[in-house]
Amino acid sequence: MEAQNSKYKWYLLGLILVTNVILLAMPSMAMSVLSNELSHELNLSVVQVGILWGIGSLPAIFSSLFGGSLGDKFGPKKVLIVSTLLVGLLGAVRGLSPNYGLLLVTVVLVGAFMPFVFLNGIKTIGQWFPNSQLGLANGVVTMAMALGFFLGSILSASVMSPWLGGWRNVFIFYGLIGAFLCIPWFFTRSAPITKSATGQSVSMLKSIQYVIKVKNIWIIGMVMFCMAGAIQGVMGYLPLYLRGIGWAGLRADSVLSAYNLVSMIFVLPLALMSDRMGSRKKIMIIAGIMTVLGFGLLSLAKDNWVWVFVLLSGFMRDGFMAMMFTSVIETEGIGHVYAGTAMGIINSIGGIGMSVEPALGNSLASIWAGAPFVLWAGSALAAMVLVIFLQKKHKVVVEISDIEIALA
């Protein structure tokens, strides 16, 4: 395939990396670390801050499906041009919001369009990279998100806010820089393959009807529901839990940073390993076991053992996600043609888990402070079991003797 042999694909991968870091990940984590400063100015309660943190994922449950389908219909380049501009400008408007109500509206709008950017980045990778490099490419994407989360958590409140003069200017700065990314996307080349195997443009409705009949997509969707929901729950609860058992604020927050950092460091080696092994399932199962053990043992951990189990659970977190995204493209009958729609469906299912599991887990804290970790460990275990049932894409093998017979 011409696209898959082109060096241009590495430029596109770099652009996807920059887009995910600056436009998606850093501003998302900034909302968390700037919440104290933000709540003081707008006089918000703890409950209002919690709503502000979680509500951005709700519209993604619905918009993910359309974001992926639009990429299949019109091509990811066009969707990325428009969506990077919208997410950037709406993100900047968050800093101009005069009150809680309008800030809530802008957070919802940003959350609605963010999947358009992420999903069409994944589709672009499916168009330009061969199967032998898909693990590496998706590993770079998930590494970019982890890098953005890490940078956003350590820079937004301690460096960016004092430098720019407050939380409002931080969001305006991130938003405007992100909006300008629509310019390099405008000048990118479209992949030569933008049509289905029949040569016809992909219909949104027909592509959805087709994809929802693929069993593997529903299995991956439930894996996403269980694993992403568990991870979201732990990331939100861990700093609160550590403060509750007597850890100082900075020390408690640094554990979460370490969780993101160790995941970012090891995602590329794991992705390369999966490409060489030719198996995504083995990596995902090993990652699932480590996550289950890490989350489960956190419920009992004391002192420095907390660091051990956090690092254990984070070691293969993004590697797991990279393998899952790759498995979508490699699913029989999906490929790059239906990758956007498939990822949209999976992201929608995962969004439900990310919305439900944190609240469900936190509600158990009244019984026992470590109980939420047990719930999320069980959810990760369910994800690992589901991975076993994923079907591998069939490969057509043609023997040389068969060719000789045909020619004769």
N, C-alpha and C positions, 0 to 999 in steps of 0.2 A: 504494500500500500504506500502510495507516494507520501501521504501525510505522516505515516508512521516511520518513514525513513528520513524525514526532514529534521535538520538541526534546529529549525524554527520552533519545534515543540518545546525546547528547553527555555527559550525566551518566554513562551506562553506560560510555562510552569512557574517561572520566576515572577511573572506578572500576577498570576493567581496567588502566589505566596504573599506578595506585597499587599494585594487587595484584601486577603483574609486577615492579615496582621493589623493593618491600619484601619480598614473600614469596618471589620466585624469584631475581632477579638479584643483589641485594646479598649475601644469605647464600651464594650459590654462589661468588662471587668472594672472599668472606671466607675460605672454606676454603683458597683458594690463598695469600692474603697472610698468613694466620695460621698457616700450616703450620710455620714455623720455631719459633714459640712453642709450638705444640701438640706438636711432635716432641720438644722439650726436656723438657716435663713428663712425657710418656708414654714417653720414651726410645725413639723410633722411628727406624728406619733410613731411608735415602733411598728404598729400594724400597717400604717400608711406606707412606711418605708418598705416593709415586706411585700406589700401589694405592688409597689413600684418595681421591685426587683424581679418578681415572678410573672407579672402580667405580659411582659414582652414575648414570652414563649407561647402564649395562648393563640394569637392570630396565626402563628406559624403552622398550627395544626391544620388550618384550612388553606392558607396561602401556599404551602409547600407543594400541594398537588398541582395548582395552577402554574407555579413557577417552573416546575419540571416539565409540564406539558407544553408550555409556551416555548421552552427551549427546543423540544422535539419538533414543534410545528414551524417555528421561524428561524431556528438556529441559535446557539447560545451566545454568539457575538452580539446580536441585536438586543437580546434580553439583558446582557451584562452592561451594555452602554447605558441603557435607560435605568436599570436598577442601581448601578453604582452611583449615578447622579442623584437619584431619589433618596437612597439611604444616606448619602453624604449630606444633602441639604436638610432632610428631616432630622438627621442627627445633630446638625448645627442649630436647628430651631429649638431643640431641647434646652439649649443654653439661654434662649430668649424668652422662655415660658415665664409669665409673671406670677403664676400660682400653681397649686398642686393639680388642679383639674386639667389645665392645658398641658402641663408636663406629662400627665398620665396619657393624654391623647397622643402626644408626639412619640412617647415610648411604644405605644401600641402600633402606631403607623410604621415606625422603624422596624419593630419586630415582624410586621407583616411582610415587608419587602426584603429582609435579610436572607430568607431562604432562596429568593430568586438569584442572589449573587452566589451563594455557596453551591447550590445544586447545579447551576450552569457552569461553574468552574469544574465540578466533577465530570459533567458531560463533555466539556472541552478536552479533558484528559482522556476520556474514552475514545474520542475522535482521533486524537493525535498520537497516542502511545500504543504500541503493540502489547499483547498479553504478557510477554516476557518482562515488560517494564512497568506494568500497571501497579504492582505492589509498591515499587519505589516511588512512582509519581503520586499515588494516593498517600503514601507515607509522608512525602513532603507537604502535602496539603494539611494533614492532621498535625504535623510538626509545626506548621505555620500558626495554626489555631492555638496550640499549646504555648508557642513562643509569644503570641499576642496576649494570651491570658497572663503569662508570667510578667511581661513588660508592663501591661496595663495595671497589674496589681502593685508593682513596686515603684512605678513612675508617676502615675496619675495624681495621687494625693500628696506624695512627699516631694516631688520635683516639679511636675507640670502646673499644679494648682498655685504654689507660691510664685513660680516664674511668670505665669500668665495672669495672675490676679484673681483666682477663685474658680470654683467649679463650673460656672457658666462659660467662661472663656476656654476651659479645657474641652468642653463639648463642642463649642464653636470651632476651635482649632482642629480637633479630630474630624469633624464633619466636613469642613471646607477642604482639607487635604484629601479626604476620601472622595469627595465629589469630583475633584480634578482627575481622579483615576479613570473617569469615563473617556478622557482624551486619548491615553494610550490604547484603551480598548477599541476606540473608534478606528484607529489606524492598524489594528491587527488584521491578519488574513483569515478568512473563513476556511474551515477544513473543506477539502474537495468533496467529501461525502456528507451530504445533508439530506439524503432521501432514503426511503426504505428499500428493502431488497426488490420490491416490485417496481421501483423507479418513480413511485408516486410520493408526493409530499405527505407527511404524517398528519392525519387528522387527530385533533386533541381528544375528541370523544371516543374515536375508534381505538386510539392508543391506550386510553384509560381502560376501555372495555377489554382490550387484549391483555394488558399487563395484570389486571386483577384476577385473571384466570391462571396465572403462573403461580404454582404452589410455593416455589422457592422464595418468591417476593414476600408472601405472607409470613413465612418462617423467619426471614431476615427482619421483617417488620416487627415481629414479636421479640426477636433478639434485641433489636434497637429499643423497644419499649422497656424491656427488663434491665438491660445494661445501662442505657443512657439515663433512665429514671433513677437507678441506684447511684450512679456517679453524681448526678445533679443533687440528689439528697445528701450525700456525704459532703460534697463541696460546700453546701449551704449550712450544714449542721456542725461540721467539725470545729470551726473557730468558736462557735457558741458553747459547744460541749467542753472544749479545753478550758475556756474561761470559767465555766461552771465548776470544774474540778480544781480550780486554783491556779491555772497558768496565767502569766502576765499577757496583756494584749498583743504586744509585738511578737512574743514567742509563739503564741497561739496562731497568729496570722502567718508566721514564717513556716509553719508546718504545711499549710495549704500551698504556699509558694514552692516548697520542696516537692510536694505531690505533683504539681504542674511541671516542675523542672526535670525531675527524673523521667517522667513520661516523654517529654520533648527530646531528651538526650538519646533515648533508646529506640525511638520510633523508626528511624531510618535503618539501623542495623537489622531490626526485625523485619522491615519491609524487604530489604535485600535478601535476607535469609529465606523469606517466603517465595520470592521469585526463583531462587536457586533450587529450593525444595520442590517447587511446583505445587505446593499445598498451602491453602489458606486455613483450612480447618484445623490442622495440627497446631498452628500458632494461636488460633482463637481459643482452642480448648485449653492449652497451657496457660494462656492469659486469663481465662475464666477461672481456672483453679487458683491462681495466685490472687485474683481479685476476691474470690470467696473467702480464702484464708485471711487475707488482709483485713477486709471489712468485718468478718466475724470475730477475729481476735482483737480488733480495736475496742470491742465492747467490754473487754476485760483488761486491756492494757493499762499499765501504770508507768509513770516517769518516762525514761528513755525508750521503753518498749513501744511507746506510741510512734516514735520516729521509725522504728523498724517495720511496724505493720503498715504505716502509711506509705513508706517507700515500696514495700512488697506489693501493695495493691496498685500503686501508681506505675510500677516498673513497665508494665505492658499495656497500660490503659489506651494510649493513642495508637499503639501497634494493633490492638484489637479493632479499633474503629477503622483504621486504614484497611485492614483485611476485610472488614465487613463491606466497606464501600467498593472494594475491588471485586468482591463476590457478587455484588449486584450486576456489574458490567459483564462479568464472566458467566452469569446465569444463562442457561440455554434459552435462546429465543429473545433475549433482551439486547445484549450488545450495546453499541453506541447509539443505535437508532431509537431505542426506547429507554435509554438510561435516565433521561431527565424525568420522565413520567414515573419510572420505577423508584428513583430516589425520592421523588415527591411523595409518593404513597408511603414509603418507609419513614421518611422524615415526619410525616403527619402522625403516623402511629407512635413514633418515638416521642413526638411533642406531647402526646397524651401522657405517656409515662413520666416525662420530665415535669409535667404540671401536677400529676396526682401523687407520685411517690414521695416527694419531699414533705408535703403536708401530711400524708399518711404516716410516714416515719416519725416526724416531729410530734405527732399526736401521741405516740407511744412513750415519749420521754417522761410523761407524768407517772408512768408505771415504774420505769427504771431508766436511768440516764443512758445506759448502753443499749437499750432495747432497739432504738432506730437502726443501729448498725447490724443487728441480727436480721431485721427485716430486709435491709438492702443486700446483705450477704445472701439471703435466700433468693432475692430477685436475680442477683448475678449468677447464682447456681442454676436457676431456671434458664437463663440466657445460654449458659454453657451446655446444658442438656439439649436445648433446641439446635445448637450449632451442629450436633452430631447428625441431625436429620437433614442438613443441607445437602442438596444434590450437586455433584460436580458436573461441569459442562462436558458433554461428550465430544471426543475428538475423532475426526474421520482419519483413519490410517489407511493408506493405499500402499500395498506391497509392490515392489518392483516387478515381481513375476506377473502380477495382475496387469500392469501396464504393457509388458511384453506380449501377453496373450491378446490384449485388446488391439495392439498394433499389428499383430500377426493376422 
